[in-house]
Amino acid sequence: LAALPLPCHSWERRCAAVNRNSTFHLKTFRCSTDLGYVSQPWDSPPSTSDVWHPLCVILASDSKGQHGPGQGRGDQTQQGSTDALGESVGPRRRPGQGRGDQTQQGSTDALGESVGPRRRPGQGRGDQTQQGSTDALGESVGPRRRPGQGRGDQTQQGSTDALGESVGPRRRPGQGRGDQTQQGSTDALGESVGPRRRPGQGRGDQTQQGSTDALGESVGPRRRPGQGRGDQTQQGSTDALGESVGPRRRPGQGRGDQTQQGSTDALGESVGPRRRPGQGRGDQTQQGSTDALGESVGPRRRPGQGRGDQTQQGSTDALGESVGPRRRPGQGRGDQTQQGSTDALGESVGPRRRPGQGRGDQTQQGSTDALGESVGPRRRPGQGRGDQTQQGSTDALGESVGPRRRPGQGRGDQTQQGSTDALGESVGPRRRPGQGRGDQTQQGSTDALGESVGPRRRPGQGRGDQTQQGSTDALGESVGPRRRPGQGRGDQTQQGSTDALGESVGPRRRPGQGRGDQTQQGSTDALGESVGPRRRPGQGRGDQTQQGSTDALGESVGPRRRPGQGRGDQTQQGSTDALGESVGPRRRPGQGRGDQTQQGSTDALGESVGPRRRPGQG
């Protein structure tokens, strides 16, 4: 063992991980020496938790106390298997974190790095590492060290990697915690690669001051580009959207205290202090700017919400809708709306009204829409409660469009008696096709979806009292009494029918919500997701879900789980996703923390996907 006779000034016992059942503890034995903190992992059951190894071995853990390949907390991993680098994928460990207890002894990776117990290639804290070998950069890969971290005892002194980073003793290129690191060098982003730091993390003490990455983010001391929590960040710089990248902030979050004042994003949104483009809650937002629709993007408002107090007065959207203060286009409750303008149908878009609601007081008098409907004051086309409606005209269904009525509501006084629309709906007095509240409605007829169109009901709402029992719409949704297709809150819904995705459309449920109590058991949607009781496709929290089905990635879609979350308790055992990732119980592809994961499978890179590990974590 490469133990160093260093005096330990203090000791720290750390419990890094404990599983839910408290049957496995991963403890860290850590001491403080003249060269900084050094640690070693210590696996012990609770009964021997106070027994510690007496040696203080240099293991170069970071401040988080992370140790060993993969971290590995699984309990059924295939024993003795290895990944493409010969890394052991024992219990509770994924390749790359590797703190298992059955790692293949004595094997080496492509660089001759030992992959002994509890170590993955690249971290190399094993006890059989090939002595004296070096990696492509001349880095020593001695005992307990992987190429690139280089904490061995035979490392080639004074060599540097492609970025000029020192690869001296006990350091790998890119982390640079050695004692001979080339001072003052920088990586491709201008990040300092001084002593004890690798390019991109930059926690050194000689980092190049004032440099920035591609987005103008400061890469000062102790910060890598993109996180920017340094204390010398370049003041006043902005990213591609004009977002301030001041001190302690990365582009896109912008919570700094020196944000560039008055800048705007692509929509004119203010990107003042402590705000990113699109949220815009700053206090120096550019006054009076507008987005693509003329919406004010004043202080503390993003385009589309527009509740600012300096909104550009008098502007309009594509329909002439006023976008005055505190209003976005389409809601239009402002107080400076452009007077007298009209939308595409001649609808007035006066003060405090958006096109389509039309309750203004300057509506263009006497105009009509495509059906001859009056669009007089305070009315939009389609509601038609004006006072100059063209008398006696009818729409395409013979519906009267008399005064104060739009086609489709038909509460006029000259409606053609006894006529019906395309669905057999009565279009008698005061009713438009589709609402059917007349008094001569054809009894017992149904619309295209089998919905009853009895008295006082239009197709699609179905609140009549003679609705055809047991009929279904195009999705198999029951259209019983007092329910329209798509809402399905009736009390005689056809039991056991399903929609296009196999979703149960039982009583009181419409397709897509599926909270019924008689849902067809065992059906699945397009992804194999169970659509049991009280669940719609995509949420899948039912209690009778079809056991063992999988989605497109082989993800189990057991009870109470939708594809992609996969936390069920009957998941199909042993299935894998496109990367060979186990999709056992309670795990979706990519997280893979189940307890029955398919043993020994590998992803496209030969990565083991044992229990509780997804590809890339182990």
N, C-alpha and C positions, 0 to 999 in steps of 0.2 A: 504494500500500500504506500501511496505517495503521501505519507503523513509528514507534516512539517512541525518541528519542535517550536511552535510559536506560543508565547504565553497568552492565555485567554484572560482578558480584563473583566469580562462579564459573561454571563450565560443567559440564554433565553430559550424557554421551552415553548414550542408552538404546535398547536393542533391544527394542521392545514386542512384536513377534511375528515368528516365523520359521516357515514352513511345513515340512512333513516333508521335502521334497526340498531345502530350503535354497536355493530359487531365487528367493524373494521376501522381502525384509527391509523391515520397517516400523520406521524409527528415529525417535526423538524428539530434537530439538535443544532443549535446555533451559538456561536461565540464571537466575541469582539476581539480582534487582534490589531497589531500595528498596521496590517495591510487591509483593514476593514473587516466587515462581517464575513464569516465563513460558516458554512452549514453542511449538514449531511442529513438525508432523510432517515427516519427511524420508523419502521413498521412494527407495531406491537399491539397485542390485544389489550383491552382495558385492564385485565388483571395484572399486566406487567408494564403499565403505562409509566411507572416511575423508574424503570430500568433504562439507563442511558449508556451509550458507548463512551468509553473514556477518552477516545482520541478526538482531537479537533483537526479535521481534514479540510484542506482548501477545496471548496466545491463551487465557489464563485456564484452563489445564488444572488439574485437581485433582492431588493428591499421587500419584495412581496413574499419571499420565502418559497418561491416556486422551485420544484425539484423534479428531476427525472422525466424521462420521456413520457409524455402523454397524460400524465396525472392518473389515469387509469383507475376507475372505481368499479369495474365490472366484476361479476362473480361467477360467470360461466364461460369465460373466454376459452377458446380452444387452446389447450396447453401446448406450448412448445412451437407454435407456428411462427413464421417470420414474414415480414414484408419484403419488398424488392431489395431492400438494403440489408436483409438479414436481421432486421429488428424484431425482437420478441414481441408478440402480441398477447402476453399472458393476461390473467384475470385483472379486471378493473383498469386495464390500460389500453390506450390506443397508441398506434405507432406514432412516435414523435414526442410522447410525454413519458411513457414507459417507466412506471414505477412498480411493475409487476414482480412476482416472486418466482416465476418459472422460466425467465428469459433463457433463450438458447445460449449456453455458455460457450465462450471462445470464438464466436463467429465475428466477422468483421464486415464493414460496409465497403463501398467501392473505393474508399480512400484508405482502407486498411484500419479504419477506426474500430475499436472493440465495441461490440454490442452486447456486453455481458448483462448480468441481472440488473433489473431496475434502471436500465439506461437505454435511451434511443440513440441511433446514429446522429452525431452532431452535438450531443451534449456530453456523452462519453464520460460517465463517472463510474464505469465498471472496474473490475479488478483483473481483467485478462487482456487489456488493450495491448496491441502490438507495439513493442517498445521501439522508439527511435525513428519510426516512419514519419513521413511528412506529406502534406497534401499538395495540391497543384500550386500553392503560393509559398511552399517551403515551410508551412506551419507545422509544428510538431504535433503528432497525434499520439502522444504518449499516454500513460495510464490515466484513466478518469477524465479524459479530455476528448472532445470531438474536434475535427477540423473546423476552424472558424472561431472557436472560443479560446482554444489553445491555453489550457491551464496546466499543461504537462510540465515535465522537468527537463526535456531535451529540446525545447523549441529552438528553432534557428534564430539566433539573436539578430535584431536590427533589420529584418526583412520587412517589406511592406506589400500590401495588396494593390489591386488595380486603382484604388482611390488614394494611395499614399498612406493608408492606415497602417500603423505599426502592427506586426504580427509577432511581437516578442512573447516572452514566456507567459503562459497562463492566459493567453488571450487569442480569440479568433478574429480574423478580419471582419470588420463591420461592427464589433462591439467595443473593441479597443479598450480593455481595462488593464493593459500591460503597463510596464514601467519604462518602456523605451519608445512609446508611440511617437511618430513624427509630429512635432508640434506645428500647429497653425495650418495644417492642410485642410482642404474642404472637399466635399463630394460634389456630385453634379448639380446640386441645388444650392451650393454655397454653404452647406451645413458643415460646421466644424467637426473634424474627426480627431480631436485632441485626445489626451490620455483618458483611458477608461470609458471611452464612448464609441459606439459605432455610428456610422453615417445614418441619419434618419431618426435617431432617438435624441442625440445631442444633449447628454447630461454632463458634458465635460466642463472643465473650468477654464478652457482657453478658446471657447467657441468664437468664431469670427463674428464680431459685433456688427449689427445693422444690416446683414445680408437678408435677402428675401428669396422665396421660392417663385415658381412660375405664376402664382396668383398675387405676388406682392406680400405674401405672408412672411412675417419676421421669423427668422430661424436663429434667434439669439440664444444665449446660454441656456442649457438645460431643457431645450425644446426642439422637437422635430417639426419639419414643415408640415402644416395642416392642423396642428393642435394649438401651436402658438400661445403657450402660457408663459412666455419668457418675460423678462423685465426690461428688455432693451428693444422691444418690437419697433419696427420702423413706423413712425407716426404718420398718420394721414394717408397711408396707401389704401387702395381699393382693389377688389377682385373684378372679374369680368362684368359683374352687374353693378359696379360702383359701390359695392358693400365695403364698409370700412373693415380693415383687417388690423385694427389697432392692437394695443397690448393685451395679451392674455385671451385673444379671440382668434378663431379660425374663420376663414371666409365662409359665409353662409349662416353663421350663428350671430356674429356681430354684437357681442355684449360688451364691447370695449368702452373705454371712457374718453377716447380721442377720435371717435369715428369722424370721418370726413363730413362736415356739415353741408346740408343742402343738396347732396347728390341724389340721383334717382336711378331706378332700374329701367328695364326696357319699356315699362308701362308708365313711366313717370312717377312711380311709387317712391316716396322718400325713403332713403336708407340712412336716416339719421342715427344718432347714438343709440346703442343697445338694441338695434332692430335689424332684422334681415329683410331683404326684399320679399314682399308678399305678406308680411305681417304688419309692418309699418306702424309701430306704436311709439315712434320716437317723438321728441319734443321740438325738433327743428325741421320738420318735414317741409319740403319745398312748397311754398304757398302757391295755390292757384293752378297747379298743373292738373292735367286730365289724362285719362287712359284712352284706349282706342275708341271708346264710345262717348267721349266727352265727360266721363265720370270724374268728379273731383277726387283727387288723391291727396287731400289736405292732411293736416297733422293727425297722427294716431289712427289713420285709416288706410286700408289697402283697397286697390281698385276692385269694385264689385260689391263692396259693403257700404262705402261712402257715408260714414256718419261724422265726417269732419265738420269744422266750423268755419272753414274758409273756402268751401267749394266754389268753383268757378260759376258765377251767377249767369243764368240765362242760356247755358249751353243745352244742347239736345242730343239724343241718341239717333240711331239710324231711322227711327220712326217719328222723329220730331218730339220725342218724350223729353220733358224737362229733367235735367239732372242737377237740380239746384241743391242747396245745402242739405246735408244729412240724408241724401237719397241716392240710391244707385239706379241705373237704367232698368226699367221694368217694374219698379215699385212706385216711383214717382210720387212721393208725398211732400215734395218741396213746396216752397212758398214763392218761387220766382219763375215757375214754369212758363215756357214761351207761350204767350196767349194766342189763341186762334189757329194754331197749327193742327193738322190732321194726319192720321196714319194712312196706310195704303187703301183703306176702305172709306176714307173721308171722315173717320171717327175723330172727334175733337180730342186733343191731348192738352186740355187746359190745365190750370193750376191744380196741383195735388192729385193728378190722375195719370196713370200710365195707359198706353194704348191697350185696349181690350177690356178695360174696366169702365172707362169713360164716364166719370161722374162730374165732369167739369161744367163750367157755366158759360162757355163761349162756343159750344159745339156748333159746327157748320150746320145751319138750318136747312132742312128739306132734302138733304142728300140721301141716297139709298145705297145699300150694298149690292152684291152680285145677285141677290134674290129679290131686289126691290124693297128690302127692309129699310124703314126709315132709320137714319142715324142722327136724329134730332138731339136737342140739348140733354146732357147728362146720361147719354146712352151710347154704348158701343155696339157695333154690328154684332148681332147674335143674341142680344138681350132685348133690344128694341122696345123700350118703354116710352118712346118719344111721343110728341103730340102732333106730328105732321105725317105719320106713316101713310104710305099710299094705300088708299082704301080698296078692298075687294081683291087685291092681287093674291096669288098663291105661289107657293114654292114648288120645287120639283115633285113633291109628293101630294100636291093639291092642298097643302096646308094654308089656311088663311094667314096673310101677313098684315092684318088690319092694324089699327092704331095701338101703339104701346106694346106691340108684340114683334118678336123676331121669329123668323122661320125656325121651327123646332120647339118653340114653347107654346105658340099658338093659343093665346088666351083672348083672341079677338072676338068680335061679335058677328062676323059674317062667315065663320068657318064653314066649309062645305060639309054638310051633314052626311054621316054614314060612310064616308070614304075611308080607305085604309092605306097605310103606307106599304112599302115593299115587304114588310114583315107581317102584314095583316093587322097592324096596330090601328085602332080607330083614331081618326084625326078629327073627332067631333069638336064642338065649340070649346074654346078655352084650353085646347090641348095641342101640343105639337107632337109630331111623330117622335117616339122614343120616350116620352114621359107618360102619355096615355092616361090622363085623369078624366077623360070624357065620360059621358053617361050612355053611350051607345056602343061601347067597345065590343068587338067581336069576342064572344065568350069562348074560352078554351083554345084559342089559337096560340101558336108558339112562334118564336122568332127562329133565326138560323141556328141558334144554339139550343133550341128546345125550351127556351124560357117562356113561361106563361105570359101572355100579354093581355090579361084580363083587365077589368075596369080599374081605372086610376093608377095604372102601372105602365111604364114604358119598358121596352125590351132593354135588359141590362140592369135594371134595378129590381124588378120583380118583387113588388111588395103586395101583389094581388092576393085574392082569397080563393082563387080557383086554379092556382098554378098547377100545371101538369106534374103529378107526383112522380118522383123517381127518374125524371129525365136528367140528362147530363149535357154539359157543353163540350166544346172541342177537346178539352183537357180531361173530360170525365168528371168534371166538377158537378155536384148536385145542384140543380136549380129549383129546389123546392120552394114552398111558400115564403114570401117576404124576403127572398134573396135573389140577387142578380149573380150571373156567372162571374166568378173571379173573387167574390167575397165569401159566398157559401157559408152563411150562418144559419141555414135552414135546419129543420128538425126531422126531415125525412130523407136526408141526403143518401144517395145510393152508396151502400156500404161496400168497401173494398175496392172501389175504382181508383185508378191512378192517372196522373197527368203524363205529359210527354217524357218526364224524367223518372216515372215510376213513383212519383210522390203520391202518397195517400191523400185523397180528397174527401175524407170522412166528414161527419156532421160539424157544422160551424167552422169550417176551415176552407180557405181558398187555396188553389194550387200555388205553391211557393212559400206558404207559411206553415201549413201542415201541422196543426196542433190538435188534430182530431183524436178520437179515442178508439177508433176501429180501423186504423190505417192497415192497408194490406201488408201482412207480415212478409219480410224477406225480400221485398223488391229493392232494386238499386237504381241509381241515376246513371248518367253517362260515364261517371268515373267509378262506378261500382259502389258508390256511397249508399249505405242503407238509408231508406226513407221510412223508417218505422214511425210509431205513434208520436204525434206532437213535434215532429221535426220536418223541416224542409230540406231539400237537397242543398248541401253546402254547409249546413250547420250540424246535422246528424247527431243529435243528442238523445236519440230514442232509446228504448229499453228492450227492443226485440230485433235489433238490427241483424241483417243477414250475417251469420257468422262466416268469417274466413274469406270474404270478398276483398278485393284489392282495387286500388285506383290505377291510373296510367303508370304510376311509378312503383307499383307493387305495394303501395302503402295500405296497410290494413284499415278497413273502414268499419271496425267493430262498433259496439254500442256507444252512443253518446259522443261519437267523434266524426268530424268531417275529414275528407282527404286533405292532408297537409298538416293536420294537428295531431291526429292519431294517438289519442291517449286512452283508447278503449282497453277492455280487459279480456277480450276474446280474440285479439288480432290473430290473423293467420300466421301460424308459427313458421319461421324459416324463410319467408319471402324476402326478396331484396328489391331495391329500386334500380334505376338505370346505372347507378354507380356500384351496385353490389351491396349497397347499404342495407343492413337488416332493418326491417320495419316491424319489429316485435311490438308487444303491448305498450300502449301509452307513449308511443314515439312516432313522430313523423320523419319521413326521409330527410336527412340532414341534421337531425338532432340525436336520434338513435341512442336513447338511454334505457332501452327496455331490458328485461331480464330473461328473455328467451330468444335473444337475437340469434340468427343462424350462425352457428359456429364456423369459424375458419374461412368465411367468404372474404373476398377482396374487391376493392373498387377498380376503376380503370387504371389506377397507378399501382395496383398491387397492395393498396392500403388495406389492412385488416379492419373489418367492421364488426368486431366482437361486441359483447354486451355493454350497453350504456355509452357507446361511442359512435359518433358519426365519422364518415371519412374526413380526415384532416385533423381530427382531435383524438381519434383513436378509440 
